[in-house]
Amino acid sequence: MKMTFKAWTKKAVLVLSLAFILVASFALVACGDNETATDTGNDAGNDAGTEVVADDALSGMLTIEGSDTMVNIAQAWAEQFMEENPEVMITIRGGGTGAGLASLINGTIDFALASRDVREGEFEDAEAAGIDLIENVTSYDGIAVIVNEGAGLTSISIEDLGRAYRGEVTNWSEFGGADQDIVLIGRDSASGTFAFFQEKVLGDDDYSPTMRNIQTNMGIVTEVEGNPGAVGYVGMGYVTDDVVVLAVDGAYGTVEAVRDGSYPLARNMLMVSDGAPDGLAAAFLDWVRGPGGQTIVEEEGFVPLD
């Protein structure tokens, strides 16, 4: 049957109306999508506000060198700080306090790790090189005097410790211990711990030539663990259950005794800089002295600032 012109016109109008409705529907959906995309973009922008400050995010490199006593804690600081600031690279090297200060004076590093105070001669060398050495305290430490249980001793005075390390007394029985020859273990001469212990215990005197010089704290612990007559000195964070820690002048290196100075072998742990740190160096030092860095100080067996 043939369609009349009137019927055909009605059908065409219906088709066009349906087409218009479909087009309008797609337009609304598209508009909704655009609004969603815009919202997402705004949300992302707001979230990035914290990261924006992408332009202000920390980036760059630091090189830190020095005290072997501090190298483990410095590595832990660096790893955590880099995790929190992915655009930052921090290199940590040991080698001893003296080596770190020499590199800082030569202008090749950003911080020297120091387990003793800077010496007058080092200040003079720095001044001659145009370097302004600033001692930044990061934490505290107590040097632990450790012996093998074969020594038969639980405490010692600074005076007797000095007599032993000068070589004036050679058997533990003279201090009320076992009839066992004293085996002296100490750090190498580049170590800040070597210098600090010498100053506090020996005064102006030299170590006995029989002392075995060991490069690391853990090396000393291992030597003491394996020798019945051995005595050594290490940062308190390196003490193990396999050695005996001696009370010195009646005091142990507890957190309280180290912080208040009543333990005679307490000392500052320093990051030495050329002038007041700025930029990335200042941000890292502030972080080390803040809650994040001080938590690591405690975890590593040292004494936090507060």
C-alpha positions in Angstrom: 0.0 0.0 0.0 1.3 3.4 -1.0 1.8 6.0 1.8 0.0 9.3 1.4 1.9 12.5 1.4 0.3 13.5 4.7 1.3 10.2 6.4 4.8 10.5 5.0 5.1 14.0 6.4 4.0 12.8 9.9 6.5 10.0 9.8 9.4 12.3 8.7 8.6 14.7 11.5 8.6 11.9 14.0 12.0 10.6 12.8 13.5 14.1 13.0 12.1 14.6 16.5 13.6 11.4 17.6 17.0 12.3 16.1 16.9 15.7 17.8 16.2 14.0 21.2 19.1 11.6 20.7 21.4 14.5 19.8 20.3 16.5 22.8 20.8 13.5 25.1 24.4 12.9 23.8 25.1 16.6 24.3 23.9 16.5 27.9 26.0 13.4 28.6 29.1 15.0 27.1 28.5 18.1 29.1 28.2 16.0 32.2 31.5 14.3 31.3 33.1 17.6 30.8 32.0 18.8 34.2 33.3 15.6 35.8 36.6 16.1 34.1 36.8 19.6 35.2 36.0 18.6 38.8 38.7 15.9 38.7 41.1 18.4 37.4 40.2 20.8 40.2 40.6 18.1 42.8 43.9 17.1 41.3 45.0 20.6 41.4 44.0 20.9 45.1 45.8 17.7 46.0 48.8 18.8 44.2 48.7 21.9 46.2 50.6 19.9 48.8 53.0 18.7 46.1 53.1 22.0 44.3 54.5 23.2 45.5 56.2 21.0 43.1 58.3 24.1 42.2 59.3 24.4 45.9 60.0 20.7 46.4 63.4 19.9 47.8 65.9 18.7 45.2 69.7 18.5 44.8 72.7 16.6 46.2 74.6 16.5 49.5 77.9 14.8 50.3 78.6 14.0 53.9 81.8 12.4 55.2 83.6 11.7 58.5 83.1 9.9 61.8 82.8 6.1 61.5 80.8 6.2 64.8 78.2 8.4 63.1 78.2 6.7 59.7 75.4 4.3 60.4 73.1 6.8 61.9 73.9 9.3 59.1 73.0 6.6 56.5 69.7 6.0 58.3 69.0 9.7 58.3 69.8 10.0 54.6 67.7 7.0 53.6 64.6 8.3 55.4 65.1 11.9 54.2 65.5 10.7 50.5 62.4 8.6 50.8 60.4 11.6 51.9 62.1 13.8 49.3 62.6 11.7 46.1 64.4 14.5 44.2 67.2 14.6 46.8 70.4 12.5 46.7 72.6 12.2 49.8 76.0 10.4 49.8 77.4 9.2 53.1 81.1 8.2 53.6 83.0 7.2 56.7 86.8 7.4 57.1 87.0 9.2 60.4 86.4 12.6 61.9 89.8 13.9 60.8 89.2 12.8 57.2 85.8 14.4 57.1 87.0 17.8 58.4 89.9 17.7 55.9 87.4 17.3 53.1 85.2 20.1 54.4 88.2 22.4 54.6 89.1 21.4 51.0 85.6 22.4 49.9 84.7 18.9 48.5 81.7 18.0 50.9 78.7 19.7 52.5 79.0 18.3 56.0 81.7 16.6 58.1 80.5 14.1 60.6 82.5 14.6 63.9 82.5 12.6 67.1 84.8 15.1 68.8 85.1 18.9 68.9 87.0 20.6 66.1 90.6 21.2 67.1 92.2 24.6 67.2 94.6 23.6 64.4 91.6 22.6 62.2 89.9 26.0 62.8 93.2 27.7 61.8 93.5 25.6 58.6 89.9 26.3 57.7 90.3 30.0 58.2 93.4 30.0 56.0 91.2 28.3 53.3 88.3 30.7 53.7 86.2 28.1 55.4 84.0 29.1 58.5 83.6 25.8 60.5 80.3 25.7 62.4 79.7 22.8 64.8 76.1 21.7 64.6 75.1 19.3 67.4 72.8 16.5 66.2 72.7 14.2 69.2 74.8 12.8 72.1 76.9 9.7 72.7 78.7 8.1 75.5 81.8 6.1 74.8 81.3 2.7 76.4 84.3 0.9 77.9 83.9 -2.8 77.1 85.8 -5.9 78.3 85.6 -9.6 77.7 84.0 -11.4 80.7 87.3 -13.1 81.2 88.7 -9.8 82.6 86.6 -10.4 85.7 85.7 -6.7 86.1 82.5 -4.7 86.2 83.8 -1.2 86.9 86.9 1.0 86.6 88.0 4.5 87.4 89.2 7.0 84.8 92.6 7.0 86.5 93.0 3.2 86.3 91.7 3.2 82.7 94.4 5.7 81.9 97.0 3.5 83.6 96.0 0.5 81.5 96.0 2.4 78.2 99.4 3.9 78.9 100.7 0.4 79.5 101.6 1.1 83.1 99.4 -1.8 84.3 99.4 -5.0 82.3 97.2 -7.5 84.3 93.6 -7.2 85.3 94.4 -8.6 88.8 96.0 -5.3 89.7 92.5 -3.8 89.4 90.8 -6.6 91.3 90.0 -8.6 88.2 91.1 -12.0 86.9 94.7 -13.0 86.6 94.6 -12.2 82.9 97.0 -10.1 80.8 95.3 -6.9 79.5 95.0 -6.7 75.8 94.4 -3.1 74.7 92.1 -2.5 71.7 91.5 1.1 70.3 90.6 3.0 67.3 92.8 4.3 64.5 94.4 7.7 64.7 92.0 9.3 62.2 89.1 8.5 64.4 87.4 11.2 66.5 86.7 8.5 69.1 90.5 7.8 69.3 91.2 11.5 69.9 88.3 12.0 72.4 89.2 9.0 74.5 92.9 10.0 74.5 92.1 13.5 75.7 89.6 12.4 78.4 91.5 9.3 79.7 95.2 9.8 78.9 95.5 13.6 79.0 98.7 14.7 77.3 100.1 11.1 77.2 100.2 8.7 74.3 98.6 5.3 74.0 100.7 2.3 74.8 102.5 1.1 71.7 101.0 -2.4 72.4 97.5 -1.1 71.6 95.9 -2.7 68.6 94.4 0.0 66.3 91.1 -1.1 64.8 89.3 1.0 62.1 85.7 0.5 63.2 83.5 0.2 66.3 82.2 -3.2 65.3 85.8 -4.3 64.7 86.6 -3.5 68.3 83.5 -5.3 69.6 84.5 -8.4 67.6 88.1 -8.3 69.0 86.9 -7.9 72.6 84.3 -10.7 72.2 87.1 -13.1 71.1 89.9 -12.3 73.6 89.6 -13.1 77.3 91.9 -10.2 78.3 90.6 -7.6 75.9 89.4 -4.1 76.7 88.1 -1.6 74.1 86.0 1.6 73.7 83.1 2.1 71.3 80.1 4.4 70.7 77.3 3.2 73.0 75.1 2.4 70.0 77.5 -0.5 69.0 77.5 -2.4 72.3 76.3 -6.0 72.1 75.2 -8.6 74.7 78.5 -10.5 74.2 80.7 -8.0 76.0 80.7 -6.5 79.5 80.2 -2.7 79.7 82.1 -1.2 82.6 80.9 1.5 84.9 83.4 4.4 84.7 83.9 6.4 87.9 80.8 4.6 89.2 78.5 5.7 86.3 77.1 3.9 83.3 76.5 5.6 80.0 72.7 5.8 80.4 70.6 8.3 78.4 70.2 10.5 81.5 73.9 10.4 82.5 75.0 11.2 79.0 72.6 14.1 78.6 73.3 15.7 81.9 77.1 15.1 81.6 77.5 13.0 84.7 78.9 10.2 82.6 82.6 11.1 82.2 82.9 9.9 78.6 79.8 11.7 77.2 80.2 13.7 74.0 78.4 15.6 71.2 77.7 14.2 67.8 78.3 16.9 65.3 77.6 17.8 61.7 80.2 20.5 60.9 79.4 22.9 58.1 81.0 25.8 56.2 79.1 28.7 57.7 75.4 28.5 58.6 73.8 25.9 56.3 71.2 27.2 53.8 68.9 25.6 51.1 68.9 21.9 51.0 71.7 21.6 53.6 69.7 23.7 56.1 66.5 21.6 55.4 68.4 18.4 56.0 70.0 19.6 59.3 66.6 20.9 60.5 65.1 17.5 59.7 67.9 15.6 61.6 67.2 17.8 64.6 63.5 17.4 64.4 61.2 14.5 65.3 62.1 12.3 62.3 65.8 12.5 62.8 65.7 12.2 66.5 63.6 9.1 66.4 66.4 7.5 64.3 68.9 8.7 66.9 67.1 6.7 69.6 66.7 3.7 67.3 70.4 3.6 66.6 71.3 3.6 70.3 72.4 7.2 70.7 70.9 10.0 72.8 68.4 12.4 71.3 68.7 16.2 71.9 65.6 16.4 74.1 
